[in-house]
Amino acid sequence: MVDLRDELLEIVSDLRAHMEFQLALGVRYMELPQPGPQPVAASAAKELPVAAPFSLLDEIRADIGDCKRCKLYKGRKSIVFGEGNPGASLVFVGEGPGAEEDEQGRPFVGEAGQLLTKIIENGMKLKRSDVYICNIVKCRPPGNRTPQPDEIEACKQFVIRQIQAIKPKVIVTLGNVPTQTLLGVKEGITKLRGRWQSYSGIPLMPTFHPAYLLRNPADKRLVWEDVQKVMQRLEVLKGN
């Protein structure tokens, strides 16, 4: 007969490890299901899909491991996986980590990241923790250069899996690299921004990268137009 005490201890240990990993990713809360009228047997508790998005993202991060799939690993300090709500309706996809991101192991925390946070919180009236933020490549390119094709090819499988796990209602791509990678096109962001596209049936809005806006502040008005379209689409999709 199974020792109920040992099984309960195993469940508690698994849950603690799981929550510690989520904290490392930047997730600060998770919703738990309300208890139903019937008690759940301890042996069945681990089988319930309570935290399926968390589990899938955990698996993806575990698959990345101490990645050496491309040459970017040689100069990195951190693998910058992504952070935010694993059940987010909105996912932002950037290009790759910069110096500050590599240092902290978190996406979009440098100057461009602070601008993105303002766009999310001040412009969209959302909390940064409400959305999910990740990049096409998970390691910093030297000198913040554009990721090279072989580096993108080695890493893009992970952002694709992140999107599949989260199942957002809308994706926003920031700049050329994520837009061209996810859409499989060669057109630049100047031509594509502000026009709805589709990725695997998910509405996708290309817009300028915050780093570009720091150099070209006059174009913030264009991003504001794109953001308004995103908010309108999210409102329409809210009930779906």
Secondary structure in CASP SS format (residue, H / E / C, confidence):
PFRMAT SS
TARGET T0000
AUTHOR 0000-0000-0000
METHOD secondary structure of the structure
MODEL  1
M C 1.00
V C 1.00
D C 1.00
L H 1.00
R H 1.00
D H 1.00
E H 1.00
L H 1.00
L H 1.00
E H 1.00
I H 1.00
V H 1.00
S H 1.00
D H 1.00
L H 1.00
R H 1.00
A H 1.00
H H 1.00
M H 1.00
E H 1.00
F H 1.00
Q H 1.00
L H 1.00
A H 1.00
L H 1.00
G C 1.00
V C 1.00
R C 1.00
Y C 1.00
M C 1.00
E C 1.00
L C 1.00
P C 1.00
Q C 1.00
P C 1.00
G C 1.00
P C 1.00
Q C 1.00
P C 1.00
V C 1.00
A C 1.00
A H 1.00
S H 1.00
A H 1.00
A H 1.00
K C 1.00
E C 1.00
L C 1.00
P C 1.00
V C 1.00
A C 1.00
A H 1.00
P H 1.00
F H 1.00
S H 1.00
L H 1.00
L H 1.00
D H 1.00
E H 1.00
I H 1.00
R H 1.00
A H 1.00
D H 1.00
I H 1.00
G C 1.00
D C 1.00
C C 1.00
K C 1.00
R C 1.00
C C 1.00
K H 1.00
L H 1.00
Y H 1.00
K H 1.00
G H 1.00
R C 1.00
K C 1.00
S C 1.00
I C 1.00
V C 1.00
F C 1.00
G C 1.00
E E 1.00
G E 1.00
N C 1.00
P C 1.00
G C 1.00
A C 1.00
S C 1.00
L E 1.00
V E 1.00
F E 1.00
V E 1.00
G E 1.00
E C 1.00
G C 1.00
P C 1.00
G C 1.00
A H 1.00
E H 1.00
E H 1.00
D H 1.00
E H 1.00
Q H 1.00
G C 1.00
R C 1.00
P C 1.00
F C 1.00
V C 1.00
G C 1.00
E H 1.00
A H 1.00
G H 1.00
Q H 1.00
L H 1.00
L H 1.00
T H 1.00
K H 1.00
I H 1.00
I H 1.00
E H 1.00
N H 1.00
G H 1.00
M C 1.00
K C 1.00
L C 1.00
K C 1.00
R H 1.00
S H 1.00
D H 1.00
V C 1.00
Y E 1.00
I E 1.00
C E 1.00
N E 1.00
I C 1.00
V C 1.00
K C 1.00
C C 1.00
R C 1.00
P C 1.00
P H 1.00
G H 1.00
N H 1.00
R C 1.00
T C 1.00
P C 1.00
Q C 1.00
P H 1.00
D H 1.00
E H 1.00
I H 1.00
E H 1.00
A H 1.00
C H 1.00
K H 1.00
Q H 1.00
F H 1.00
V H 1.00
I H 1.00
R H 1.00
Q H 1.00
I H 1.00
Q H 1.00
A H 1.00
I H 1.00
K C 1.00
P C 1.00
K C 1.00
V E 1.00
I E 1.00
V E 1.00
T E 1.00
L E 1.00
G C 1.00
N H 1.00
V H 1.00
P H 1.00
T H 1.00
Q H 1.00
T H 1.00
L H 1.00
L H 1.00
G C 1.00
V C 1.00
K C 1.00
E C 1.00
G C 1.00
I H 1.00
T H 1.00
K H 1.00
L H 1.00
R C 1.00
G C 1.00
R C 1.00
W C 1.00
Q E 1.00
S E 1.00
Y E 1.00
S C 1.00
G C 1.00
I E 1.00
P E 1.00
L E 1.00
M E 1.00
P E 1.00
T E 1.00
F C 1.00
H C 1.00
P H 1.00
A H 1.00
Y H 1.00
L H 1.00
L H 1.00
R H 1.00
N C 1.00
P H 1.00
A H 1.00
D H 1.00
K H 1.00
R H 1.00
L H 1.00
V H 1.00
W H 1.00
E H 1.00
D H 1.00
V H 1.00
Q H 1.00
K H 1.00
V H 1.00
M H 1.00
Q H 1.00
R H 1.00
L H 1.00
E H 1.00
V H 1.00
L H 1.00
K C 1.00
G C 1.00
N C 1.00
END
